[in-house]
Amino acid sequence: MGRKIPQGDEAGLVVAVVDKICCVAEGELHEVTRRSTLVLTLCLHDGRVYDGGRYGKIYDTLAEQAVAEREEWVLSLCSHQGKLYDAGMSRRIFETLTGCEVAVREGSVHTLFPYREMLYDAGSYPVIYETLTGRQLARRSGEVLTLCAHNGTLFDGGGEGQIYETLTGRKIAEREGSILSLCSHEGQLYDGTSEGVITETLTGRKIAERDFPVTAMCSHRGRLYDGGPYGFIYETLTGRMVVGGIKAVMAMLSVPLDLFAAFWSRTQP
């Protein structure tokens, strides 16, 4: 018989730490699988988890099957209206499982995000696009690193340290350093920066400070988590250290408990 499936607060939280994909449980990381180099993005699509990264491939994570191969780093995966999409340093956006190229951009694509039945993309180019139509939705002065929907509104942030309501163009916040992550959680929007600061975006209330950039945030089972190259995963709002003594957290994903059970079955005791 396999080990008992954890039932604690973190059950269902899956993270990418450098080249490993792990379950978070019982105050530790439990390795499920690893890649040849950095894992940069995780995505839940049609009941399965997919991963991509510096290794230039997209894997069906549990099946250990490469479903697509790219010429450059894969920076973003996104599930939208029954299809999986990927993008990255190749400047191209693909329908992952068919290999159909749906768009080409003038720079690396850092983020894909679904909003109001449309797919959007942004990156190291000063335009936010409606991906499948090619329509320019907004223009910024620098690169856009993250998109997030919150309370029916789309937001974007990037290298200039500014956060905007994407559709209106209204600037709502400005931070020191780049905006690396945005996360909607329990009625509030949060942002994490390259300076290691986590802020309640719309109020400007500082929530936490880390020693290094906040590269990942995740809303999971009523709790907010953050991670980065600072060696810890925290429950953000309480400051509780969930896991310590680890390397850089690159991505986080909340998965249903039945799927987490499948991940857990692959971990080593």
C-alpha positions in Angstrom: 0.0 0.0 0.0 1.1 3.5 -0.7 1.7 6.2 2.0 -1.3 8.0 3.4 -2.2 11.0 1.4 -1.6 14.2 3.4 -4.8 16.1 4.5 -3.2 19.3 5.9 -3.5 22.9 4.7 -1.0 22.4 1.9 -2.4 19.3 0.4 -2.9 20.0 -3.3 -0.1 22.5 -3.6 2.5 21.6 -6.3 5.6 23.6 -6.8 8.6 23.8 -9.2 11.9 24.3 -7.3 14.8 24.7 -9.7 14.7 21.5 -11.8 12.2 19.5 -9.6 8.5 19.3 -9.4 7.3 18.6 -5.9 4.3 18.1 -3.6 4.3 20.3 -0.5 3.2 18.4 2.5 4.1 17.9 6.2 6.6 20.8 6.1 8.7 19.3 3.4 9.0 19.1 -0.4 8.3 15.6 -1.8 9.9 15.1 -5.2 7.6 13.8 -8.0 9.9 14.2 -10.9 12.7 16.4 -12.2 13.9 17.9 -15.5 17.3 18.5 -17.0 17.2 22.2 -16.0 14.9 24.9 -14.7 11.1 24.3 -14.6 9.6 27.7 -15.2 5.8 27.2 -15.6 3.1 24.7 -14.4 -0.5 24.5 -15.8 -3.6 22.5 -15.0 -5.4 21.6 -18.2 -8.2 19.2 -18.8 -7.5 17.4 -15.5 -3.8 17.0 -16.2 -0.7 19.0 -15.1 1.8 20.2 -17.7 5.2 21.7 -17.2 7.6 23.7 -19.3 10.9 25.5 -18.8 14.5 26.1 -19.9 14.6 22.6 -21.4 12.5 23.7 -24.3 9.8 21.1 -24.0 6.3 20.8 -22.6 5.6 17.6 -20.5 2.5 15.9 -19.4 4.0 15.9 -15.9 2.7 12.7 -14.4 2.9 10.7 -17.7 6.5 11.8 -18.1 5.6 12.4 -21.8 7.0 15.3 -23.8 3.9 16.6 -25.8 5.8 19.4 -27.6 9.3 20.7 -28.2 10.3 24.3 -28.7 13.5 26.0 -29.9 13.8 28.2 -26.8 12.8 28.4 -23.2 9.1 27.9 -22.4 8.0 30.7 -20.1 4.2 30.4 -19.9 1.5 27.7 -20.2 -2.2 28.6 -20.2 -5.4 26.6 -20.5 -8.1 28.5 -22.5 -11.5 27.2 -23.7 -10.4 23.6 -23.9 -7.0 24.2 -25.4 -3.5 24.4 -24.0 -1.2 27.2 -25.2 2.5 27.8 -24.6 4.9 30.7 -25.3 8.3 31.9 -24.4 11.7 33.1 -25.7 11.0 31.8 -29.2 8.6 34.8 -29.6 5.9 32.4 -30.8 2.7 31.3 -29.3 1.5 27.8 -29.9 -1.6 25.7 -29.5 0.5 23.2 -27.6 -1.0 19.8 -28.3 -1.6 20.4 -32.0 1.6 22.4 -32.6 -0.4 25.1 -34.4 1.4 28.5 -34.3 -1.2 31.1 -33.4 0.9 34.3 -33.1 4.4 35.8 -33.4 5.6 38.7 -31.3 8.5 41.1 -31.4 10.0 39.8 -28.2 9.9 37.0 -25.6 6.4 36.2 -24.4 6.4 36.2 -20.6 2.7 35.6 -19.8 -0.5 34.2 -21.2 -3.8 34.8 -19.4 -7.4 34.0 -20.1 -10.0 36.7 -19.4 -13.6 37.1 -20.4 -13.5 34.3 -23.0 -10.4 35.8 -24.7 -6.7 34.9 -24.4 -4.2 37.7 -23.8 -0.4 37.8 -24.0 2.4 40.2 -22.9 6.2 40.1 -22.7 9.4 42.0 -23.5 7.5 44.1 -25.9 5.4 47.2 -25.0 2.0 45.9 -26.1 -0.6 43.6 -24.5 -2.3 41.6 -27.2 -5.6 39.8 -27.6 -3.7 36.7 -28.7 -5.9 34.9 -31.2 -7.1 38.0 -33.0 -3.8 40.0 -32.9 -5.7 43.1 -31.6 -3.5 45.5 -29.5 -5.3 45.9 -26.2 -2.9 48.2 -24.4 0.5 49.8 -24.7 3.1 50.2 -22.0 6.5 52.0 -21.7 8.3 48.8 -21.0 8.0 45.0 -20.7 5.0 43.4 -19.1 5.8 40.4 -16.9 2.4 39.4 -15.4 -1.3 39.5 -16.0 -4.1 38.8 -13.5 -7.8 39.0 -13.3 -9.3 40.2 -10.0 -13.0 41.1 -9.2 -13.9 41.2 -12.9 -11.0 43.4 -14.0 -7.8 42.6 -15.8 -4.5 43.9 -14.3 -0.9 44.0 -15.6 2.5 44.7 -14.1 6.1 44.7 -15.4 9.6 45.9 -15.5 8.7 49.6 -14.9 7.3 48.8 -11.5 3.8 50.0 -12.4 0.5 48.2 -12.2 -2.4 49.1 -14.5 -6.0 48.3 -15.0 -5.3 46.8 -18.4 -8.5 47.7 -20.3 -8.8 51.3 -19.0 -5.0 52.1 -18.9 -5.4 53.5 -15.4 -2.3 53.2 -13.3 -3.3 52.0 -9.9 0.1 51.4 -8.2 3.8 51.9 -8.5 6.5 49.9 -6.8 10.3 49.9 -6.5 11.6 47.2 -8.7 9.8 45.1 -11.3 6.4 43.5 -10.7 7.1 39.8 -11.0 3.8 38.3 -9.8 0.1 39.3 -9.3 -2.4 37.1 -7.4 -6.0 37.4 -6.6 -6.9 35.9 -3.3 -10.0 36.0 -1.1 -11.2 39.3 -2.4 -7.8 41.1 -2.5 -5.2 41.6 -5.2 -1.5 41.1 -4.2 1.7 41.9 -6.0 5.3 40.7 -5.5 8.4 42.5 -6.7 12.0 42.0 -7.7 12.8 43.8 -4.4 11.1 41.1 -2.4 8.1 43.1 -1.3 4.6 41.8 -1.2 1.8 44.4 -1.2 -2.0 44.4 -1.0 -2.2 46.1 -4.4 -5.2 48.3 -4.3 -4.7 49.6 -0.7 -0.9 49.9 -0.9 -0.6 48.0 2.5 2.8 46.2 2.7 2.2 42.6 3.7 5.7 41.0 3.8 9.3 41.5 2.8 11.6 38.8 1.5 15.4 38.8 1.0 15.1 38.1 -2.7 12.6 38.5 -5.6 9.1 37.1 -5.2 8.8 34.9 -8.3 5.7 33.0 -7.4 2.4 33.5 -5.5 -0.5 31.1 -5.3 -4.0 31.1 -3.8 -4.7 27.7 -2.4 -7.5 26.4 -0.3 -8.2 29.8 1.3 -4.5 30.6 1.9 -2.0 32.7 0.0 1.5 31.3 -0.5 4.7 32.8 -1.9 8.1 31.6 -2.9 11.3 32.7 -4.7 15.0 32.3 -4.5 14.9 33.1 -0.8 14.9 29.5 0.3 11.5 29.3 1.8 7.8 28.9 1.0 5.6 31.1 3.2 2.0 31.3 4.0 2.0 34.9 3.1 -0.6 36.6 5.3 0.5 34.9 8.5 4.2 34.8 7.9 4.3 31.1 8.7 7.2 29.3 7.1 5.8 26.2 5.3 9.0 24.8 3.9 12.5 26.0 4.5 16.1 25.3 3.4 15.2 24.9 -0.3 16.4 26.4 -3.5 14.5 28.8 -5.8 10.8 28.4 -6.2 9.9 29.1 -9.9 6.2 28.3 -10.0 3.3 27.2 -7.8 0.0 25.4 -8.8 -3.1 24.5 -6.8 -4.5 21.2 -7.9 -7.7 19.2 -6.9 -7.1 16.7 -4.1 -7.8 13.7 -6.4 -5.1 14.8 -8.7 -2.8 15.6 -5.8 -3.2 12.0 -4.7 -1.8 10.9 -8.1 1.1 13.2 -7.6 1.6 11.9 -4.0 1.7 8.3 -5.2 4.8 9.2 -7.3 6.8 10.7 -4.5 9.5 8.8 -2.6 9.2 8.0 1.1 
